[in-house]
Amino acid sequence: MGEPRRIKYPELPLTGGCACGRVRYEITAPPIDAGYCHCGLCRLTTGAVMLAWATVPIDGFRYVVGEPSVYRSSEWGERRFCSNCGAQFEYRAQKDPKVVDVNIGLLDQPDQVPPASHVWVEDEVTWLKIQDDLPRYLGRGPEI
């Protein structure tokens, strides 16, 4: 249903934070992957019909102001968010502790990390019709 994803490498470091400013982070390693997630769990935890994310090595990601709260969103992962304004920063899967999926929308310069694919399109809301040429995967797509 798609070809391998092509990632654009941004200028580093990337910085980001929440709406209220209580929590800020820095990314010092280039993204490994980036995409749009259409899964129902991302929809429920963000309130958005899809989520743009970037996977980065955990050793290239750190919080520089404040500490997020942790929500165990499933048996296989957890999400970190600001307990004051509710902004969701990231998702961490138990099976891959060496990476973190960061929500692109909270980057100070989200244009630096354009998505390269759509994942979990089997859960896409029926009225959402994105007509780009990015690869689309029913599930999570091929391992990167």
N, C-alpha and C positions, 0 to 999 in steps of 0.2 A: 504494500500500500504506500510505500515511499522509499526514497533513497537515503543513504547516510546523511546525517545532519552536518552542516557546515557552520562552525562557530566563528564569529568575528571577535578578535582579541582587542579589548579596550586598553586605553591608557590606564596605568595603575599608579597609585592606589585608587580604588573606588570607595566612596563613602556613602553613608545613608543613615536614616534614622526615622523615628516616628513623628506623628503630627504634633505632639506636645513637646518634643525635644528632650524628654527625660532619658531616652536610650538612643545611643549613636553607635555605629559600627564602622569598621574599615575592612576592605578586601585588598590583600596584597599579592594574590596569586590569580592568574588568568582563569576565567571560567572554563570548565571542561565541557559543559553542555548548557543549552538555554532553550526554553520552549514555552508553549502555552499548554497548561493542564486543564482538561475539561472534566476531571473526575468529580463525583458527587461529594467527596470528603473535602476537597479544596473549596468547592462551592459553599458547603456548610460552614467551614471555619473562617471564610473571608467575607461571605455575603455577596460575592461577585459571581457571575455566570462562568467565568474562567479566570485562571491565574497565570501571569507571566512569571517565570522563575529562571534562575541561573544556578547551576551546580558548580560549586567551588571547593577546592581542597580545604578541609577543616583547619589545617595548619596555616592557611592564608586568610583566615577569617577571625576577627576578634571584636568584642565589644569594647569601646573606648570611653563611653560615658554611660553610667547606669548599668543595671542588670535586668534582663527580661524575666518575665514569669514563664513557667513551663506548663504546657497542657499536653497530657498523653492522649492524643487524638485517636489512637487505634492500638491494637496489639503489637503492631510492627513499627510504630513511630511516634514522635512527639513534635510539637510546634512551640516556638517561643514568640512571645508577644509582649507589648507594653501593658502593664496592669492599670495604667492611668487612662490612656486614650484608646486602647484596644487594638492598635495596629499590629498585624502579624508579620514578624520578621522572616521566619525561616521554618523549614521542616527538616527533621533528622530521622533517617531510617535506621533501625537497629542493625539491619543486615549489612550496612555500609557506613561504619562509623568514621571513615576517612574523608567523607564529603558532607556538605551541607547544601540544601536547596534554599537559596535566598530569594525573597519576593522582589522582583525587578522594580515594581512600582514604588518601593521605599528608597531606592537609590537617589542620591542627589542629582545624578545625570542618567536617568533611565535610557536615554537614547544611545548610551555607550554599549549597551548589551541587548541587541535585537534578538528576539527568539528565532530559532532555526528549525522548529518543527511544532507539530501539535500532537499531544499524547492523550490517551484515554478518550478519543473521539467517540467511542461507543456510548459515552455518557453525555455527550454534547447536547445542550438544550436544542429542541427542534427548530426554534425560530432564529437561532444564531447562524448566520450564513457568511462566514469569512471566506473571501475568495482570493487567497494568496496562492503562491506556488510552492509553499513549504510542504515537506513530507508530512503525512498524516498517519498516525498509528492507532489501531483499535485499543491497544493496551499501552504499556509503558515504552514500547519501541525497543530497538536493539541496544545492547549494552555498548557503552561508549568506552 
